[in-house]
Amino acid sequence: MNKAEQIFCLIFLFVSVSIFSQELPPIQNYAPSEYNAESQNWSIAQTKDKIIYVANSKGLLQFNGAKWTLFLSPNETILRSVKVVGERIYTGCYMEFGYWQKDSFGLLRYTSLSKKIKNTFIQDEEFWNILNIDQWIVFQSLNRIYIYDTTDGSINTIDSDTSLPKIFNIDNNIYFQRPNKGVYRIENGKDILIYDAEPFRKYEIINIFKSKNALSILTRQNGFYKIKDQTLDKWSISSDTLLSRVSIYSAIELKDKTFALGTISHGLIHLDEDGNLLNHIDRIGGLRNNTVLSLYEDSDNTLWLGLDNGISYINLKSPFKDYYDKKGVAGSVYASTTMNGILYLGTNQGLFYKQLNNDNDFKLVQGTQGQVWSLNIIDRKLFCGHHSGTFIIEENKARKIADIQGTWKVTSLGQTSGLLLQGNYDGLYILQKIGNDWQIKNKIEGFNHSARYFEPFGKYVFVNHEYKGVFKVEVDSSFSKSMNVSVDTLIKGSNSGLIRYRDDLLYAYKKGILKYNKERDTFIRDSVLSKVYTQDEYISGKMTVDRKNGYLWIFTNSKVNFISEGKLVKTPKIKSIPLPESMRNSTVGYESVSALENNSYYLLGTSSGYITVDIDNFKEKEFTVNIASIGKAGKNKDSKNQDLVNKNVKGSFKTNENNLEISYYAANYDKYLKSHYQFQLTNMYPNWSEWSKKSSVTFENLPYGDYTFKVRSRIGTKISKNIATYSFEIARPWYFSNLMLVIYILGILSSSILVHNLYKRHYHKRQQKLILKNKREMDLARVQNEKEIIKIKNEQLKEEFKSKSNELAASTLSIIKKNELLSKVKEQLLANVEKKESVRAIINIIDKSLNQNDDWELFKEAFNNADRKFLKKLKKAHPNLSPNDIKLCAYLRLNLSSKEIAPLLNISARSVEIKRYRLRKKMDLTHDENLVNYILKL
């Protein structure tokens, strides 16, 4: 041991080698800042729907397991007492008493009973206690007793000439104590002295209990007395010494016949029915405050404590027990086990021990200061894996057998007797049994990785390294060196774990639990075991095998799971304890569990001690979920009447009241089993929401329509036996009212008709435009076609005219040439002096030929073909023209000269001129008008 370790050991021995140990039922504390009222709490009660009511110095506190609500006392004075009778919650305060009752909105409404007798009150009277006896409600001040008859509303008063500290109900009889006088009982409205023994005159009575045909009377500072068969005796019990040192302020008898005593400055004392001490719980043990002003046991056997500073409750019947190392001496528990009636805790501070099943303190096993990693019982020896090496623990002594730093775990090699396998920071080691002792034999050479999780499996050793993967180490027969090392890098992850369970090798990481398959030499996902890691449940792959009961323990985010084989089939059977990681408060990846000597009790290590659980008595209770209130969100949050609605009838909201806040609760007062909620809103959110701790939901901007809100709860793994519902409707906006819908329909119909007509008109106009357009296009096409036709015809006419003109010209030229020829022949014949008859006959033929109309008819036909309208126009314009005039006009239209016309007319050119002159006269042409131009223009 080095010098530093020696100094640490001396300091540790000097300061403390033991830690106070007391396993207590779970305790839950509430500070005034959590319930938003004053610190002092004077009385507690519960309704049938399991809602807790507390008389607080500021008013009446209501707690439904999810939310605290404060109702100010009627006159804003200190509320001293509360009692639930049926649907009414009776309270007493300064100069006032009455009752509260829920209205249809879920709010408490107060009714005063004392207002009609306030004039009879004693100055500064306060009401400290309330009893229910048959039809009467009894209010007690320090000076009087007021009896309220619930049948007729009458109130009777019993005066006292001395103070009245408390009153008690025994078999529906009212008992009370008058200091220095004794114990009285009220009979027929009168107080009768029944016990005037010295203890009852001398000591203040805190409570009176009836059991086994006797009365047990508890005094403030002198313990219990018993009266049986009119005989008074001091009840001598084992806790008398404790009771004589404390001042008791409140006390009740619990349903299991045990006693809960609240003290001033010394917390809670819990005695069994014979007066033996069960628990003494104060601030060190987890109570919020040491002065207990009031006590109440609810319907689930939870003990509520009204404290001088806060509120606490204790789950007395819980299968859980807490050991809380408030001073932090032991530290975080990494391993635990029992052996030979001793409980061992391996922590980050060392190895501690105490005798099992007693309240002795934990003590340090000397020499084990520092981090303990594991505790393993092998061959009837307890091996301690420690940061400084390996120890064998023999009761309260430790003997180091391996001075090798960082021993994670020691395990058996199965069939190989006399050898053990040890995992360390730097690899694997072999322990050898020599005689009746164990010592290091050798290190397995060739493997130098940290071996926190390792398991021998056949001829191999599998080692899990969360950052590198799973190593498969083949070891030689002498376990001295590795023959082959392979690593599966595909399976690795933070806080992953490896363990051998029965005949299987299991590997756990965030993707599930894998089982090693020998034939395929690989890890294959186990679909049954992997169910524990569904829905983000994985936090740690740490697995532990309970050697006593054969359970495989797996730790997830919201549960502790223990797995066993089925009795009829080998399919694993999974059971769960709904203990979330936040409540376990253990170091993730280093969770620990061990069986205690009672097979159903298990110890779970935490960072500040441990939790024990009785798995056989762990039963999740039936419960219901309720809707607490329904309010119109977006308005004042002070729960005024105008903000809340009647939750007992179908809701009807205006269009602008479409923001709703719905609060709900499951009255759960278990420290470890937390409530979660799921909701649906039909027509909006048809599927169940995710589980949430939130006990209210706000819906904003809901559209109009009918809705049904549904909510259910889960406590631990148990689902509420009911589904709370609330149906409501949000009115249609005015613009969707029936009248407006009719207007809309008429408007739509009118608009449709109008649009139809407009469209029809538009379509008609468009159609007309299209028709006109088509007509224009057709006309344009027709005109174009006609133009083309005309053009073609004109071209044809031009060609024809050209042809006719050519024909006319040819014809005219032919006539002219013929006549010229004939004229020349005639001239030649006439020149012949000898005018024979034959010559004259020829000349006659020539003249006849020159004068014949055949030439003119031929010319006329050709001329009409070339210019058929001219002659008609000419005759129409000048009907007085002779045929010769017409001929002349025809020749002039051909733009022939007089010389050219002469042969055609068989006259001289001079005669042609004369004819032209005469023709001008007939046509009435002026001197300036040209005859040829005029004829060409016709």
CORUR-V900975 format. One record per backbone hydrogen bond with DSSP energy under -1.0 kcal/mol. NH is the residue of the N-H (numbers start at 0). CO is the residue of the C=O. E is the energy in kcal/mol with one decimal. If there is no record, write none. Layout:
# CORUR-V900975
nh={NH | NH}
co={CO | CO}
e={E | E}
This chain:
# CORUR-V900975
nh={5 | 6 | 7 | 8 | 9 | 10 | 11 | 12 | 13 | 14 | 15 | 18 | 23 | 27 | 29 | 33 | 34 | 35 | 36 | 40 | 41 | 44 | 46 | 49 | 51 | 52 | 53 | 54 | 55 | 56 | 59 | 60 | 61 | 62 | 63 | 68 | 70 | 75 | 78 | 79 | 80 | 82 | 84 | 87 | 88 | 89 | 90 | 91 | 92 | 94 | 95 | 97 | 98 | 99 | 100 | 102 | 105 | 108 | 110 | 112 | 113 | 116 | 119 | 120 | 124 | 127 | 128 | 130 | 132 | 135 | 136 | 137 | 138 | 139 | 140 | 144 | 145 | 146 | 147 | 148 | 149 | 152 | 155 | 157 | 163 | 167 | 169 | 174 | 175 | 177 | 179 | 180 | 181 | 182 | 183 | 184 | 185 | 186 | 189 | 191 | 193 | 194 | 200 | 201 | 202 | 205 | 206 | 208 | 210 | 214 | 215 | 216 | 217 | 218 | 219 | 224 | 225 | 226 | 227 | 230 | 232 | 234 | 235 | 239 | 242 | 243 | 244 | 247 | 248 | 249 | 251 | 253 | 256 | 258 | 259 | 260 | 261 | 262 | 263 | 266 | 267 | 268 | 269 | 270 | 271 | 274 | 277 | 278 | 280 | 285 | 286 | 291 | 292 | 293 | 295 | 297 | 300 | 302 | 303 | 304 | 305 | 306 | 307 | 309 | 310 | 311 | 312 | 313 | 314 | 315 | 317 | 320 | 321 | 322 | 324 | 325 | 327 | 332 | 333 | 334 | 336 | 338 | 341 | 342 | 343 | 344 | 345 | 346 | 347 | 351 | 352 | 353 | 355 | 361 | 362 | 363 | 364 | 367 | 369 | 371 | 372 | 373 | 375 | 377 | 380 | 382 | 383 | 384 | 385 | 386 | 388 | 389 | 390 | 391 | 392 | 393 | 396 | 398 | 400 | 401 | 403 | 405 | 406 | 407 | 408 | 410 | 415 | 416 | 419 | 420 | 421 | 422 | 423 | 424 | 426 | 428 | 429 | 430 | 431 | 432 | 433 | 436 | 438 | 440 | 441 | 443 | 444 | 450 | 454 | 456 | 459 | 460 | 461 | 462 | 463 | 464 | 468 | 469 | 470 | 471 | 472 | 473 | 474 | 475 | 478 | 481 | 482 | 483 | 485 | 487 | 495 | 496 | 498 | 500 | 503 | 505 | 506 | 507 | 508 | 511 | 513 | 514 | 515 | 516 | 520 | 521 | 523 | 525 | 529 | 530 | 531 | 532 | 533 | 540 | 543 | 545 | 549 | 551 | 552 | 553 | 555 | 556 | 559 | 560 | 561 | 562 | 563 | 572 | 574 | 576 | 578 | 580 | 583 | 584 | 589 | 593 | 595 | 600 | 601 | 602 | 603 | 604 | 605 | 606 | 609 | 610 | 611 | 612 | 613 | 614 | 618 | 625 | 627 | 628 | 630 | 631 | 632 | 642 | 643 | 644 | 646 | 650 | 652 | 656 | 659 | 660 | 661 | 662 | 663 | 664 | 667 | 675 | 676 | 677 | 679 | 680 | 681 | 683 | 684 | 688 | 691 | 696 | 698 | 701 | 704 | 706 | 708 | 709 | 710 | 711 | 713 | 714 | 715 | 717 | 719 | 720 | 723 | 725 | 727 | 728 | 729 | 730 | 735 | 736 | 740 | 741 | 742 | 743 | 744 | 745 | 746 | 747 | 748 | 749 | 750 | 751 | 752 | 753 | 754 | 755 | 756 | 757 | 758 | 759 | 760 | 761 | 762 | 763 | 764 | 765 | 766 | 767 | 768 | 769 | 770 | 771 | 772 | 773 | 774 | 775 | 776 | 777 | 778 | 779 | 780 | 781 | 782 | 783 | 784 | 785 | 786 | 787 | 788 | 789 | 790 | 791 | 792 | 793 | 794 | 795 | 796 | 797 | 798 | 799 | 800 | 801 | 802 | 803 | 804 | 805 | 806 | 807 | 808 | 809 | 810 | 811 | 812 | 813 | 814 | 815 | 816 | 817 | 818 | 819 | 820 | 821 | 822 | 823 | 824 | 825 | 826 | 827 | 828 | 829 | 830 | 834 | 835 | 839 | 840 | 841 | 842 | 843 | 844 | 845 | 846 | 847 | 848 | 849 | 850 | 856 | 857 | 858 | 859 | 860 | 861 | 862 | 863 | 864 | 865 | 866 | 872 | 873 | 874 | 875 | 876 | 877 | 880 | 885 | 886 | 887 | 888 | 889 | 890 | 891 | 892 | 893 | 894 | 895 | 900 | 901 | 904 | 905 | 906 | 911 | 912 | 913 | 914 | 915 | 916 | 917 | 918 | 919 | 920 | 921 | 922 | 923 | 924 | 933 | 934 | 935 | 936}
co={1 | 2 | 3 | 4 | 5 | 6 | 7 | 8 | 9 | 10 | 11 | 361 | 321 | 312 | 310 | 30 | 30 | 31 | 31 | 306 | 54 | 52 | 50 | 46 | 62 | 44 | 60 | 42 | 58 | 39 | 70 | 53 | 68 | 51 | 66 | 61 | 59 | 72 | 55 | 91 | 91 | 89 | 87 | 84 | 99 | 82 | 97 | 80 | 95 | 124 | 92 | 90 | 110 | 88 | 108 | 106 | 102 | 100 | 98 | 96 | 96 | 113 | 116 | 117 | 121 | 139 | 139 | 137 | 135 | 132 | 147 | 130 | 145 | 128 | 143 | 157 | 138 | 155 | 136 | 153 | 134 | 148 | 146 | 144 | 141 | 174 | 172 | 167 | 183 | 181 | 200 | 177 | 177 | 194 | 175 | 191 | 173 | 189 | 186 | 184 | 182 | 182 | 196 | 197 | 198 | 217 | 217 | 215 | 213 | 226 | 208 | 224 | 206 | 222 | 203 | 216 | 232 | 214 | 230 | 227 | 225 | 223 | 233 | 236 | 238 | 239 | 241 | 219 | 261 | 261 | 259 | 257 | 253 | 270 | 251 | 268 | 249 | 266 | 246 | 289 | 280 | 260 | 278 | 258 | 275 | 271 | 269 | 269 | 267 | 282 | 281 | 262 | 305 | 305 | 303 | 301 | 297 | 313 | 295 | 311 | 293 | 309 | 290 | 38 | 29 | 304 | 27 | 302 | 25 | 313 | 314 | 611 | 23 | 609 | 607 | 323 | 324 | 605 | 345 | 345 | 343 | 341 | 338 | 353 | 336 | 351 | 334 | 349 | 331 | 344 | 362 | 342 | 340 | 18 | 352 | 16 | 350 | 364 | 348 | 346 | 384 | 384 | 382 | 380 | 377 | 375 | 390 | 373 | 388 | 370 | 385 | 401 | 383 | 398 | 381 | 396 | 393 | 391 | 389 | 389 | 401 | 386 | 385 | 422 | 422 | 420 | 412 | 414 | 430 | 410 | 428 | 408 | 426 | 405 | 423 | 421 | 441 | 419 | 438 | 417 | 436 | 433 | 431 | 429 | 429 | 427 | 479 | 423 | 461 | 459 | 456 | 472 | 454 | 470 | 452 | 468 | 464 | 487 | 462 | 485 | 460 | 483 | 458 | 480 | 475 | 444 | 473 | 473 | 471 | 469 | 492 | 507 | 505 | 503 | 500 | 498 | 513 | 496 | 511 | 508 | 506 | 523 | 504 | 521 | 516 | 516 | 514 | 512 | 525 | 527 | 528 | 529 | 530 | 494 | 552 | 550 | 545 | 562 | 543 | 560 | 558 | 536 | 576 | 553 | 574 | 551 | 572 | 563 | 561 | 559 | 576 | 556 | 579 | 580 | 586 | 602 | 600 | 597 | 612 | 593 | 610 | 591 | 608 | 584 | 322 | 603 | 320 | 601 | 318 | 599 | 616 | 664 | 662 | 662 | 660 | 642 | 658 | 639 | 639 | 629 | 103 | 726 | 728 | 653 | 698 | 630 | 696 | 628 | 694 | 625 | 665 | 713 | 691 | 711 | 709 | 684 | 707 | 680 | 680 | 678 | 676 | 661 | 659 | 657 | 729 | 727 | 725 | 679 | 723 | 677 | 675 | 717 | 673 | 714 | 712 | 622 | 710 | 708 | 706 | 650 | 704 | 652 | 732 | 733 | 736 | 737 | 738 | 739 | 740 | 741 | 742 | 743 | 744 | 745 | 746 | 747 | 748 | 749 | 750 | 751 | 752 | 753 | 754 | 755 | 756 | 757 | 758 | 759 | 760 | 761 | 762 | 763 | 764 | 765 | 766 | 767 | 768 | 769 | 770 | 771 | 772 | 773 | 774 | 775 | 776 | 777 | 778 | 779 | 780 | 781 | 782 | 783 | 784 | 785 | 786 | 787 | 788 | 789 | 790 | 791 | 792 | 793 | 794 | 795 | 796 | 797 | 798 | 799 | 800 | 801 | 802 | 803 | 804 | 805 | 806 | 807 | 808 | 809 | 810 | 811 | 812 | 813 | 814 | 815 | 816 | 817 | 818 | 819 | 820 | 821 | 822 | 823 | 824 | 825 | 826 | 832 | 833 | 835 | 836 | 837 | 838 | 839 | 840 | 841 | 842 | 843 | 844 | 845 | 846 | 852 | 853 | 854 | 855 | 856 | 857 | 858 | 859 | 860 | 861 | 862 | 868 | 869 | 870 | 871 | 872 | 873 | 877 | 881 | 882 | 883 | 884 | 885 | 886 | 887 | 888 | 889 | 891 | 890 | 896 | 897 | 900 | 901 | 901 | 907 | 908 | 909 | 910 | 911 | 912 | 913 | 914 | 915 | 916 | 917 | 918 | 920 | 919 | 929 | 930 | 931 | 932}
e={-1.9 | -2.4 | -2.4 | -2.3 | -2.3 | -2.5 | -2.6 | -2.5 | -2.3 | -3.0 | -2.1 | -2.4 | -3.1 | -2.6 | -3.0 | -2.0 | -1.5 | -1.5 | -1.1 | -1.5 | -2.7 | -2.4 | -2.1 | -1.8 | -2.6 | -3.1 | -2.1 | -3.1 | -2.7 | -1.8 | -3.2 | -2.9 | -3.0 | -2.6 | -1.4 | -2.6 | -2.8 | -1.9 | -1.6 | -2.3 | -1.6 | -2.5 | -2.4 | -2.0 | -2.3 | -3.0 | -2.2 | -1.6 | -2.8 | -3.2 | -1.0 | -1.9 | -2.5 | -2.3 | -1.8 | -2.8 | -1.8 | -2.5 | -3.1 | -2.0 | -1.6 | -1.5 | -2.0 | -1.4 | -1.5 | -2.0 | -1.4 | -2.2 | -2.3 | -2.6 | -2.7 | -3.0 | -3.1 | -2.8 | -2.4 | -2.1 | -3.2 | -3.2 | -3.2 | -2.9 | -2.4 | -2.3 | -2.5 | -3.1 | -2.3 | -3.2 | -2.7 | -3.1 | -2.1 | -2.7 | -1.0 | -2.5 | -2.2 | -3.2 | -3.6 | -2.6 | -2.3 | -3.5 | -1.6 | -3.0 | -2.9 | -1.8 | -1.1 | -2.1 | -2.9 | -3.2 | -1.2 | -3.3 | -2.6 | -2.3 | -3.7 | -3.5 | -2.6 | -2.7 | -2.2 | -2.3 | -3.3 | -2.5 | -2.2 | -1.5 | -2.7 | -1.8 | -1.1 | -1.6 | -2.5 | -2.1 | -1.1 | -2.3 | -3.1 | -2.0 | -2.0 | -3.0 | -1.9 | -2.7 | -2.5 | -3.0 | -3.6 | -2.2 | -2.7 | -3.2 | -3.2 | -2.7 | -3.3 | -2.6 | -2.7 | -2.3 | -3.6 | -1.6 | -2.3 | -1.1 | -2.7 | -2.8 | -2.2 | -1.7 | -1.8 | -2.6 | -1.8 | -2.7 | -3.8 | -3.5 | -2.2 | -2.2 | -2.0 | -2.7 | -2.3 | -2.2 | -2.3 | -2.8 | -2.2 | -1.7 | -1.6 | -2.1 | -4.5 | -2.9 | -3.3 | -1.7 | -1.1 | -2.8 | -3.1 | -1.8 | -1.6 | -2.1 | -1.2 | -3.0 | -3.0 | -2.8 | -3.6 | -2.8 | -1.3 | -2.8 | -2.4 | -1.4 | -2.8 | -1.9 | -2.7 | -2.1 | -3.3 | -1.7 | -1.3 | -2.3 | -3.1 | -1.6 | -2.6 | -2.5 | -1.5 | -3.5 | -3.1 | -2.1 | -2.4 | -2.6 | -1.1 | -2.2 | -2.2 | -2.6 | -2.9 | -2.6 | -1.6 | -2.2 | -2.7 | -1.5 | -1.3 | -2.8 | -2.5 | -2.9 | -1.1 | -2.8 | -1.1 | -1.1 | -2.4 | -2.7 | -2.8 | -2.3 | -3.1 | -1.3 | -1.1 | -2.9 | -3.0 | -2.8 | -3.2 | -2.4 | -2.8 | -1.8 | -2.1 | -3.3 | -1.1 | -2.5 | -2.5 | -2.5 | -2.3 | -3.2 | -1.6 | -2.4 | -2.7 | -2.3 | -2.7 | -2.8 | -3.0 | -1.7 | -3.4 | -3.4 | -2.7 | -3.2 | -1.3 | -2.3 | -1.8 | -2.6 | -4.0 | -1.2 | -2.0 | -2.7 | -1.7 | -2.4 | -2.3 | -2.5 | -2.4 | -3.2 | -2.5 | -2.5 | -2.3 | -2.3 | -3.5 | -3.5 | -2.4 | -3.3 | -1.1 | -1.4 | -2.9 | -3.1 | -2.1 | -1.3 | -1.6 | -1.7 | -1.4 | -3.4 | -1.9 | -3.5 | -2.3 | -2.2 | -3.6 | -2.6 | -2.3 | -2.6 | -2.3 | -3.0 | -2.5 | -2.1 | -2.1 | -4.0 | -2.2 | -2.6 | -3.2 | -3.0 | -2.2 | -2.5 | -2.5 | -1.6 | -2.8 | -2.3 | -2.2 | -2.9 | -3.6 | -1.5 | -2.5 | -2.9 | -2.0 | -2.6 | -2.5 | -2.1 | -1.5 | -2.4 | -1.0 | -2.8 | -1.9 | -1.2 | -2.9 | -3.2 | -1.9 | -1.4 | -1.2 | -2.3 | -1.6 | -2.4 | -2.7 | -1.4 | -2.0 | -3.0 | -2.7 | -2.7 | -2.7 | -2.6 | -2.0 | -2.2 | -3.2 | -2.3 | -2.5 | -2.0 | -2.1 | -1.9 | -3.9 | -1.9 | -1.7 | -2.1 | -3.2 | -2.3 | -1.8 | -3.2 | -3.4 | -2.3 | -2.2 | -2.3 | -2.6 | -2.3 | -1.3 | -1.9 | -2.9 | -2.3 | -1.9 | -1.9 | -2.4 | -2.0 | -2.5 | -3.2 | -3.2 | -1.6 | -2.8 | -2.6 | -2.9 | -3.4 | -2.9 | -3.3 | -3.4 | -3.3 | -3.2 | -3.7 | -3.4 | -2.9 | -3.1 | -3.5 | -3.7 | -3.0 | -3.6 | -3.8 | -3.2 | -3.4 | -4.0 | -3.6 | -3.8 | -3.5 | -4.0 | -3.3 | -3.3 | -3.6 | -3.6 | -2.8 | -3.4 | -4.2 | -3.4 | -3.9 | -3.9 | -4.1 | -3.4 | -3.5 | -4.7 | -4.1 | -2.8 | -4.1 | -4.6 | -3.0 | -3.9 | -4.7 | -4.2 | -3.2 | -4.1 | -5.3 | -4.3 | -3.8 | -4.8 | -5.0 | -3.5 | -3.3 | -5.2 | -4.4 | -3.1 | -4.0 | -6.0 | -3.6 | -3.1 | -4.7 | -4.5 | -2.8 | -3.0 | -5.0 | -4.0 | -3.0 | -3.8 | -4.1 | -3.3 | -2.7 | -2.9 | -3.3 | -2.9 | -2.9 | -3.6 | -3.2 | -2.9 | -3.3 | -3.4 | -2.7 | -3.0 | -3.0 | -3.1 | -2.6 | -2.7 | -3.2 | -1.4 | -1.3 | -1.5 | -2.6 | -2.3 | -1.6 | -2.7 | -2.5 | -1.9 | -2.7 | -3.1 | -2.8 | -2.5 | -2.9 | -2.4 | -2.8 | -2.5 | -2.7 | -3.3 | -2.5 | -2.2 | -3.0 | -2.9 | -2.0 | -1.5 | -3.5 | -2.7 | -3.0 | -2.5 | -2.5 | -2.7 | -2.9 | -1.4 | -2.5 | -2.4 | -2.5 | -2.7 | -2.5 | -2.5 | -2.8 | -2.5 | -1.1 | -2.2 | -1.9 | -2.3 | -2.1 | -2.0 | -1.1 | -2.3 | -1.7 | -1.9 | -2.1 | -2.5 | -2.3 | -2.2 | -2.5 | -2.5 | -1.9 | -1.6 | -2.3 | -1.9 | -1.3 | -2.3 | -2.3 | -2.4 | -2.4 | -1.7}
